[in-house]
């Protein structure tokens, strides 16, 4: 057996179970070896009954001190009490009559589970049970793995154990002298320890080693990517005869200081000898589109085409309309290319694009299909860059230039990231930040309420509509689900139409609709014909309806902070005061603290910092658009480790990566955009 052995040939897995493992993204022995536990049960840290709090999950070593009783109808149960020298606990198991043979008075067990304070005293329901046997040591730390249907913890643990010997063959990314300097374990030792730690300190040691290696590889990949771009030649543009001044004079508003600075940085890059690779990031409503439009204008006036890629058809359609409105007075032709076009429409548009009759192609990833050819592509823009991987951006840039001459690339993000972190994570990009809002943008008042206030919120929405405004209502689900009590867009819209809003035009929007259906619904809402739009997060970014002044977000606990901030950004875009209502019946503890951040600030950078602490960054390499973390162990919230890894990567890079072949190989694979670059090999 080696790292590439298919899972179906590993003892205890077979063909049927290998299909279950494939749902977890695992296909070979190497995948399984680096399939790390998501958490641990520290069963060796036992407590006395008297010291346990209500609702606490813990281990208790107890002796059965009462006869075992059984009963029930369809649901059978067994009950007994067990205790230590500080008290007793009522123990209950359901539908496990075979346990009658296990429990008898006087026998001692280790029980692990949740202790609740009930009417009849402290109790545990269906805890994990292990007998205390003379001469046998119990496992103090139990790894808990992610699961899917058809797999149990026992099955996954057994499968991991069967490939664990491969850890001895794992090559170290860093040489011994560097591992000693940073107090790191050998990679194989760390992998074994993460799967079978003796205590919390071993978990920490193993995670620290593997996380640091991941970050060093990540940073090195960024530097390799950057080096490749420096070797390329850029399409050198010029301010001469560009008339960029008249473009700014045509705008119905003045640029903010941050916009002016960003425009200078971007246009300056486009006049340079190397291809621009710049990130434009800014808060909701900070004016990124105007800056991007200036770059498009500049490129077209220099004789080049532009490609503007957005993650959704709704956003692509809106960008096309906005750019056409800003650029058509100067004779610049804008075309929209999405998957929703008919074959005839697509063929005609592609022909016009290849012959140069269209200056700006706006679209989804339809822009990177093999059949799409450009006449003279000089600028590539991707919006909401975290939804696109390096490979997708690379395919778009390959559509322009020739040989080592590459088009310029501008990536935009409306998800603010703390600047220090941006410099580390986007090491292959220069960064422009829009950290001020245009004059007139109002603060959106945000409130956190329970569902008992829904009717009151509905009255407020009605009053806003009667005053001539519109409203969004956001639901986490598309359709009703028997397994979930979360609100669905379809069910919600239907209930409103039948209930107290039967006299109001209500639209409903979700991602499963056809492009033409989405277009028609958004057109009706934008025109003001539809007064309330019930939607999923498909409206999260870019949708601009200034007349909408209220957004109600149902089951707000289901969304991340940055996502909530993006949703809130759909209102407050006009002259009228706007409001965001977060509705949740699960807002307590950490969830309440998280949602209260939304009520306390409209600062996207502060919200992003809080969100980062909880969730980490998305996948910056490869083609995934799901936001799944690129890191198996590392956390982008650990700034000290990020800084140390960045510094070490710079040192090794300057010395020459050829001296560090394992690091060079792994980082090169990732820099090429191969999402399997972090795989064991």
C-alpha positions in Angstrom: 0.0 0.0 0.0 1.2 3.5 -0.8 -0.3 7.0 -0.7 -2.1 6.5 -4.1 -3.8 3.2 -3.2 -7.5 3.6 -3.8 -9.6 3.4 -0.7 -11.6 0.4 -1.9 -8.5 -1.8 -1.6 -7.8 -0.8 2.0 -8.7 -3.3 4.7 -12.2 -2.7 6.1 -13.4 -0.3 3.4 -14.3 -2.0 0.2 -16.1 -0.7 -2.8 -19.4 0.3 -1.1 -17.7 2.2 1.8 -15.3 3.9 -0.6 -18.2 5.6 -2.2 -19.2 7.0 1.2 -15.7 8.2 1.8 -15.7 9.9 -1.6 -18.5 12.1 -0.4 -16.0 13.5 2.1 -13.5 14.2 -0.7 -11.4 11.1 0.0 -10.2 8.8 -2.7 -6.9 7.3 -1.8 -4.8 6.3 1.3 -3.0 9.6 1.3 -6.3 11.5 1.6 -7.3 9.3 4.5 -4.0 9.8 6.3 -4.5 13.6 6.2 -8.2 13.4 7.1 -7.8 15.0 10.5 -10.2 14.9 13.4 -12.6 17.9 13.6 -12.5 17.8 17.4 -11.6 15.5 20.4 -13.4 14.1 23.4 -11.1 14.4 26.4 -12.5 11.5 28.3 -9.5 11.2 30.6 -10.3 14.5 32.2 -12.8 13.1 34.7 -14.9 15.1 37.2 -16.8 14.4 40.4 -20.6 14.6 40.3 -20.6 17.4 42.8 -18.5 19.6 40.5 -20.5 19.2 37.4 -22.6 22.1 36.0 -26.0 21.8 34.3 -25.6 21.0 30.6 -21.9 20.2 30.9 -20.3 17.4 28.8 -17.8 15.5 30.8 -16.5 12.2 32.0 -17.6 10.6 35.3 -16.2 7.4 36.8 -19.3 5.9 38.5 -20.3 2.7 40.1 -23.7 1.2 39.4 -25.6 1.4 42.7 -29.1 0.3 41.9 -30.9 -2.5 40.1 -31.3 -2.0 36.4 -34.9 -1.3 35.4 -36.4 -1.7 32.0 -39.7 -0.7 30.4 -41.4 1.2 27.6 -43.6 0.4 24.6 -42.3 0.9 21.1 -39.4 2.7 22.6 -37.7 0.4 25.2 -35.5 1.9 27.9 -33.3 0.8 30.7 -32.6 2.9 33.8 -30.4 2.8 36.8 -28.5 5.1 39.1 -24.7 5.3 39.4 -22.6 7.3 41.7 -19.2 8.3 43.2 -18.4 9.6 46.7 -20.0 13.0 46.0 -23.4 12.0 44.6 -25.5 10.0 42.2 -26.7 10.3 38.6 -29.7 8.8 36.8 -28.6 6.9 33.7 -31.0 6.1 30.8 -30.5 4.2 27.6 -33.1 3.7 24.8 -33.5 0.7 22.6 -30.4 -1.0 23.9 -31.7 -3.9 25.9 -28.5 -5.8 25.4 -26.9 -3.4 27.9 -28.9 -5.3 30.6 -26.1 -7.9 30.5 -23.5 -5.2 30.9 -24.7 -3.2 33.9 -24.9 -4.8 37.3 -24.7 -3.4 40.8 -21.1 -2.8 42.0 -19.5 -2.5 38.6 -17.6 0.6 37.7 -17.7 2.4 34.4 -16.5 5.6 32.8 -19.5 7.5 31.4 -19.0 10.4 28.9 -21.8 12.6 27.9 -24.0 15.6 28.8 -25.2 15.9 32.4 -28.6 17.6 32.9 -30.2 18.8 36.1 -33.7 17.3 35.9 -36.7 17.2 38.3 -35.5 14.0 39.8 -31.8 15.0 40.1 -28.8 14.9 37.8 -29.1 12.6 34.7 -27.3 11.4 31.6 -29.1 10.0 28.6 -27.3 7.5 26.3 -23.8 8.5 27.4 -20.7 6.7 26.0 -19.8 3.9 28.3 -16.5 2.1 29.0 -16.0 -0.5 31.7 -13.2 0.0 34.3 -11.1 -3.2 34.1 -8.1 -4.0 36.2 -4.9 -3.7 34.2 -6.6 -2.1 31.1 -6.0 1.6 30.4 -8.8 3.5 28.7 -8.1 5.9 25.9 -8.0 9.4 27.4 -8.4 11.3 24.1 -10.9 10.1 21.5 -10.7 11.7 18.0 -14.0 12.7 16.4 -14.0 12.8 12.6 -16.3 14.4 10.1 -18.9 11.9 8.9 -21.4 11.3 6.2 -24.3 8.9 5.7 -23.0 5.3 5.8 -20.0 6.0 8.0 -19.6 5.8 11.7 -16.8 7.1 14.0 -15.7 3.5 14.5 -15.5 2.8 10.8 -13.5 6.0 10.1 -11.2 5.5 13.1 -10.5 1.9 12.0 -9.8 3.0 8.4 -7.4 5.7 9.5 -5.6 3.2 11.7 -5.1 1.0 8.7 -3.2 3.7 6.8 -1.4 5.3 9.7 1.9 3.4 9.0 2.2 5.5 5.9 3.0 8.5 8.1 6.5 7.2 8.4 7.0 7.8 4.7 5.8 11.4 4.7 8.5 13.7 3.5 9.3 16.8 5.7 8.6 20.1 4.0 11.3 21.8 6.2 14.8 20.5 6.9 15.9 19.4 10.4 17.7 22.6 11.3 14.7 24.7 10.6 12.4 22.3 12.5 14.6 22.6 15.5 14.7 26.4 15.3 10.9 26.6 15.3 10.4 23.7 17.7 8.5 21.6 15.1 7.9 17.8 15.0 8.7 15.6 12.0 5.7 15.7 9.7 5.0 11.9 10.1 5.2 12.2 13.9 2.8 15.1 13.9 0.3 13.3 11.7 0.3 10.2 14.0 0.0 12.4 17.0 -3.0 14.3 15.6 -4.8 11.1 15.0 -3.8 9.6 18.4 -2.8 12.2 20.9 -2.2 11.3 24.5 -3.5 14.7 25.9 -4.3 18.3 24.9 -0.6 19.3 24.8 0.1 16.7 22.0 -2.9 18.0 20.0 -1.4 21.5 20.3 2.1 20.3 19.3 0.9 18.4 16.3 -1.4 21.1 15.1 1.3 23.7 15.4 3.7 21.7 13.3 1.2 20.9 10.5 -0.3 24.4 10.5 3.1 26.1 10.3 4.1 23.8 7.4 0.9 24.6 5.6 1.4 28.3 5.9 5.0 28.2 4.7 3.9 26.2 1.7 1.1 28.6 1.1 3.3 31.7 1.3 5.9 30.1 -0.9 3.3 29.3 -3.5 2.3 33.0 -3.5 5.9 34.0 -4.1 6.3 31.5 -6.9 3.1 32.8 -8.5 4.3 36.4 -8.1 7.7 35.5 -9.7 5.9 34.0 -12.7 4.0 37.3 -13.3 7.1 39.4 -12.9 8.8 37.5 -15.8 5.8 38.3 -18.0 5.6 41.5 -20.1 2.6 43.7 -19.6 0.5 45.5 -22.3 1.9 49.0 -21.9 -0.8 51.6 -22.1 -0.6 55.4 -22.1 -2.5 58.5 -20.9 -1.8 60.2 -24.2 -5.2 60.7 -26.0 -7.0 58.5 -23.5 -9.4 61.4 -22.5 -9.7 59.9 -19.0 -10.3 63.3 -17.6 -13.6 63.7 -19.5 -14.8 60.3 -18.2 -14.5 61.6 -14.6 -16.2 64.9 -15.6 -19.1 62.9 -16.9 -19.9 61.2 -13.6 -22.8 62.7 -11.6 -20.6 62.6 -8.4 -17.1 63.4 -7.3 -14.7 60.6 -6.4 -13.7 60.1 -2.8 -10.1 60.4 -1.8 -9.8 56.6 -1.6 -11.3 56.3 -5.1 -8.9 58.8 -6.6 -5.9 57.1 -5.0 -7.0 53.7 -6.2 -7.6 55.0 -9.8 -4.0 56.4 -9.8 -2.6 53.1 -8.6 -4.5 51.1 -11.2 -3.9 53.3 -14.2 -0.3 53.6 -13.2 0.1 49.8 -13.2 -1.5 49.6 -16.6 1.2 51.9 -18.0 3.9 49.8 -16.5 6.2 47.1 -18.1 4.7 44.2 -16.2 1.1 42.9 -16.1 -1.0 44.5 -13.3 -2.2 42.1 -10.7 -4.1 44.2 -8.2 -6.8 43.6 -5.6 -9.4 46.4 -5.2 -11.2 45.8 -1.9 -13.7 48.0 -0.2 -16.7 48.0 2.0 -20.3 47.8 0.7 -21.1 50.9 -1.2 -17.6 52.3 -1.3 -17.7 52.8 -5.1 -15.6 49.9 -6.6 -17.7 49.8 -9.8 -16.8 53.5 -10.6 -13.1 52.7 -10.1 -13.4 49.6 -12.3 -15.3 51.6 -15.0 -12.4 54.1 -15.1 -10.0 51.2 -15.7 -12.2 49.8 -18.5 -12.5 53.2 -20.1 -8.7 53.7 -20.0 -8.1 50.2 -21.6 -10.6 50.7 -24.4 -9.3 54.2 -25.2 -5.9 52.6 -25.5 -7.3 50.2 -28.1 -7.9 47.1 -26.0 -10.9 45.0 -25.0 -12.0 44.2 -21.5 -13.5 41.1 -19.8 -15.4 41.6 -16.6 -16.3 38.3 -14.8 -18.9 38.1 -12.0 -19.9 35.0 -9.9 -23.7 35.1 -10.7 -25.8 36.0 -13.7 -27.8 38.6 -11.6 -24.6 40.4 -10.7 -23.2 40.1 -14.2 -26.4 41.5 -15.7 -26.3 44.5 -13.2 -22.6 45.2 -14.0 -23.4 45.2 -17.7 -26.2 47.7 -17.3 -24.1 50.0 -15.0 -21.1 49.9 -17.3 -23.2 50.5 -20.4 -24.8 53.6 -18.7 -21.4 55.0 -17.8 -19.5 54.1 -21.0 -22.0 54.2 -23.9 -21.9 58.0 -24.1 -18.2 57.5 -25.2 -19.1 55.0 -27.9 -17.9 52.0 -25.8 -19.9 48.8 -26.6 -20.8 46.5 -23.7 -21.9 42.9 -24.2 -23.4 40.4 -21.7 -22.3 36.8 -22.0 -23.8 34.3 -19.6 -25.0 30.7 -19.6 -28.6 31.8 -20.0 -28.2 33.0 -23.6 -29.7 30.9 -26.4 -27.3 29.2 -28.8 -28.1 31.8 -31.5 -27.5 34.7 -29.1 -24.3 33.3 -27.8 -22.9 32.6 -31.3 -23.7 36.1 -32.5 -22.1 37.7 -29.4 -19.0 35.6 -29.6 -18.6 36.5 -33.3 -18.8 40.2 -32.5 -16.4 39.7 -29.6 -13.8 38.0 -31.7 -14.0 40.6 -34.5 -13.7 43.5 -32.0 -17.2 44.9 -32.3 -17.7 44.6 -28.6 -15.3 46.5 -26.3 -16.3 45.1 -22.9 -17.6 41.5 -22.3 -19.4 41.2 -19.0 -20.4 37.7 -17.8 -20.1 34.7 -15.6 -17.5 31.9 -16.1 -19.0 31.6 -19.6 -16.3 34.2 -20.4 -13.6 31.5 -20.1 -15.1 28.8 -22.2 -12.9 27.4 -25.0 -15.3 28.8 -27.7 -14.9 32.4 -26.5 -12.2 34.3 -28.4 -11.2 38.0 -28.0 -9.9 40.3 -30.6 -7.5 42.2 -28.4 -8.0 41.6 -24.7 -6.0 44.0 -22.5 -7.8 44.1 -19.1 -9.4 41.3 -17.1 -11.6 42.1 -14.1 -13.1 39.6 -11.7 -15.6 40.7 -9.1 -16.1 39.0 -5.8 -12.7 37.4 -6.3 -13.0 35.0 -3.3 -15.5 33.0 -5.5 -13.0 32.4 -8.2 -9.8 30.4 -8.0 -6.4 31.2 -9.5 -7.1 28.7 -12.3 -10.2 30.5 -13.4 -8.5 33.9 -13.4 -5.6 32.4 -15.3 -7.8 31.0 -18.0 -9.3 34.5 -18.5 -5.9 36.2 -18.7 -4.7 33.5 -21.2 -7.4 34.7 -23.6 -5.4 37.9 -24.2 -1.9 38.9 -25.1 0.6 36.5 -26.8 3.6 34.6 -25.5 5.0 36.2 -22.4 2.8 39.4 -23.0 -0.1 39.2 -20.6 -3.2 41.4 -20.1 -3.6 43.4 -16.9 -5.7 41.9 -14.1 -7.9 43.6 -11.5 -9.7 41.6 -8.9 -12.4 43.2 -6.8 -13.8 42.2 -3.4 -16.6 43.6 -1.4 -15.7 41.4 1.6 -13.3 43.7 3.6 -10.3 41.9 5.1 -8.0 43.5 7.7 -5.1 45.1 5.8 -2.3 43.2 7.6 -4.0 39.9 6.7 -4.6 41.0 3.1 -0.9 41.6 2.7 -0.2 38.1 3.8 -3.0 36.2 2.1 -2.9 38.1 -1.2 0.9 38.0 -1.5 0.6 37.7 -5.3 -1.4 40.9 -5.6 -0.9 44.6 -5.0 -3.7 46.0 -2.9 -5.8 49.1 -3.2 -8.3 49.8 -0.4 -11.5 51.9 -0.5 -11.9 52.6 3.1 -14.3 55.6 2.9 -17.9 55.8 1.7 -19.1 58.4 -0.8 -21.0 61.4 0.7 -24.7 60.7 1.3 -24.3 57.0 2.1 -26.4 56.6 5.3 -25.8 54.3 8.3 -28.3 51.4 8.3 -29.9 50.9 11.7 -29.7 47.2 12.6 -31.9 45.4 15.2 -31.8 41.8 16.6 -35.3 40.4 17.4 -37.0 37.1 18.0 -39.9 35.7 15.9 -42.4 36.9 18.5 -41.8 40.4 17.0 -42.5 39.3 13.4 -46.0 40.9 13.2 -44.6 44.2 14.5 -41.8 44.0 11.9 -44.5 43.3 9.2 -46.4 46.4 10.3 -43.2 48.5 9.9 -42.6 47.0 6.4 -46.2 47.8 5.4 -45.8 51.4 6.5 -42.6 51.7 4.5 -44.3 50.3 1.4 -47.2 52.7 1.9 -44.7 55.5 2.0 -43.4 54.4 -1.4 -40.4 52.3 -0.5 -39.6 48.6 -1.0 -38.3 45.7 1.1 -36.2 42.5 1.0 -36.9 39.4 3.1 -34.1 36.9 3.1 -34.6 33.2 3.9 -31.8 30.6 4.3 -33.6 27.8 2.3 -35.1 27.7 -1.2 -38.0 25.3 -0.4 -39.6 23.6 2.6 -37.6 20.8 4.2 -39.1 18.4 6.7 -35.7 18.0 8.4 -35.3 21.7 9.0 -37.4 24.4 10.8 -35.6 27.2 8.9 -37.6 29.6 6.7 -37.8 28.9 3.0 -38.2 31.5 0.3 -41.0 29.6 -1.5 -43.0 28.9 1.6 -42.5 32.4 3.0 -43.6 34.1 -0.2 -46.7 31.9 -0.5 -47.7 32.5 3.2 -47.3 36.3 2.7 -49.4 36.3 -0.4 -52.2 34.4 1.4 -51.9 36.4 4.6 -51.6 40.0 5.6 -49.7 41.1 2.4 -52.3 39.6 0.0 -52.8 43.1 -1.5 -49.2 43.8 -2.2 -47.1 42.6 -5.1 -44.6 40.1 -3.7 -41.7 38.6 -5.8 -39.7 35.5 -5.0 -36.1 34.8 -6.1 -33.7 31.9 -5.6 -30.7 30.3 -7.3 -32.6 27.4 -8.8 -34.6 29.6 -11.1 -33.7 30.0 -14.8 -31.7 33.1 -15.8 -34.8 34.5 -17.6 -36.9 34.0 -14.6 -34.4 35.8 -12.4 -34.0 38.6 -14.9 -37.8 39.2 -15.0 -38.1 39.2 -11.2 -35.2 41.6 -10.7 -36.5 43.9 -13.5 -39.9 44.1 -11.8 -38.3 44.8 -8.4 -35.9 47.4 -9.9 -38.8 49.2 -11.6 -40.8 49.3 -8.4 -43.6 47.1 -9.6 -42.7 44.4 -7.0 -42.8 45.9 -3.5 -41.4 43.0 -1.5 -38.7 40.6 -2.7 -38.5 37.3 -0.8 -35.1 35.8 -1.7 -32.3 33.5 -0.7 -28.7 35.0 -0.6 -28.7 35.2 -4.3 -29.1 39.0 -3.8 -26.1 39.0 -1.4 -23.8 41.2 -3.6 -24.2 43.8 -6.2 -28.0 44.1 -6.4 -28.7 47.9 -6.4 -32.3 49.1 -5.8 -32.1 52.5 -4.1 -35.8 52.5 -3.2 -35.4 49.5 -1.0 -35.2 50.7 2.6 -35.9 47.6 4.7 -34.2 44.1 4.8 -35.5 41.4 7.1 -33.2 38.5 7.5 -34.9 35.4 8.8 -32.9 32.7 10.8 -30.0 35.2 11.0 -28.0 32.7 13.0 -27.5 30.7 9.8 -25.3 33.3 8.1 -21.8 34.5 8.7 -21.1 38.0 9.7 -19.6 39.1 6.4 -22.5 37.6 4.6 -25.0 39.4 6.8 -23.0 42.6 6.2 -23.3 42.1 2.4 -27.0 41.4 2.7 -27.4 44.6 4.8 -25.7 46.5 2.0 -28.7 45.9 -0.3 -30.4 48.8 1.6 -29.2 52.3 2.5 -28.4 53.0 -1.2 -30.9 55.8 -1.6 -31.9 59.1 0.1 -34.3 57.5 2.6 -33.3 56.1 6.0 -32.9 52.4 6.0 -33.2 49.5 8.4 -32.0 45.9 8.8 -33.8 43.5 11.0 -32.0 40.3 12.1 -34.6 37.7 13.3 -33.5 34.7 15.3 -34.9 32.5 18.0 -31.4 31.0 18.6 -29.6 34.2 19.5 -27.9 33.3 22.8 -24.4 32.7 23.9 -21.8 33.0 21.2 -24.5 33.4 18.5 -26.0 36.4 20.3 -22.6 38.0 20.7 -21.9 37.5 17.0 -25.1 39.0 15.8 -24.9 41.9 18.2 -21.7 43.0 16.4 -24.0 43.7 13.4 -26.1 46.0 15.6 -23.1 47.8 16.9 -21.2 48.7 13.7 -21.6 49.3 10.0 -17.8 49.1 9.5 -17.1 46.2 7.2 -13.5 45.9 8.2 -14.4 45.5 11.9 -17.0 43.0 10.9 -14.6 41.1 8.7 -12.1 40.9 11.5 -14.7 39.4 13.9 -15.9 37.0 11.1 -12.3 35.9 10.4 -11.8 35.0 14.1 -14.7 32.6 13.8 -14.5 31.2 10.3 -11.1 31.8 8.7 -10.5 32.6 5.0 -11.9 30.9 1.9 -10.1 28.8 -0.7 -7.6 31.1 -2.4 -6.3 28.5 -4.8 -7.9 26.0 -7.2 -11.4 26.2 -8.7 -13.6 25.8 -5.6 -16.2 28.5 -5.1 -17.8 27.1 -2.0 -15.6 28.9 0.5 -14.2 25.7 1.9 -11.0 26.4 3.7 -7.8 25.7 1.8 -6.0 24.9 5.0 -6.5 21.5 6.8 -5.0 22.6 10.1 -3.9 26.2 9.9 -6.0 29.2 10.8 -5.7 32.6 9.2 -6.8 34.1 12.5 -3.4 33.2 13.9 -1.6 36.3 12.9 1.7 35.5 14.8 2.0 32.2 13.0 1.1 33.8 9.6 3.8 36.4 10.1 6.4 33.9 11.1 5.6 31.6 8.1 5.7 34.6 5.7 9.1 35.6 7.1 10.6 32.1 6.8 9.2 31.7 3.3 10.9 34.9 2.2 14.2 33.7 3.7 14.0 30.3 2.0 12.9 31.9 -1.3 15.9 34.3 -1.2 18.3 31.5 -0.5 17.0 29.5 -3.4 14.1 27.0 -3.3 16.2 24.4 -5.1 17.8 23.7 -1.7 14.3 22.8 -0.3 12.9 20.3 -3.0 9.9 19.1 -1.0 8.7 22.7 -0.3 9.4 23.7 -3.8 7.5 20.8 -5.3 4.4 21.3 -3.1 4.4 25.1 -3.5 4.8 24.9 -7.2 1.8 22.6 -7.6 -0.4 24.9 -5.6 0.9 28.0 -7.5 -0.1 26.3 -10.7 -3.7 26.4 -9.4 -3.9 22.6 -8.7 -6.2 22.3 -5.7 -4.7 18.9 -4.9 -1.4 20.6 -4.2 -1.6 20.0 -0.5 -2.1 16.3 -0.9 0.5 13.9 0.5 2.8 12.5 -2.2 
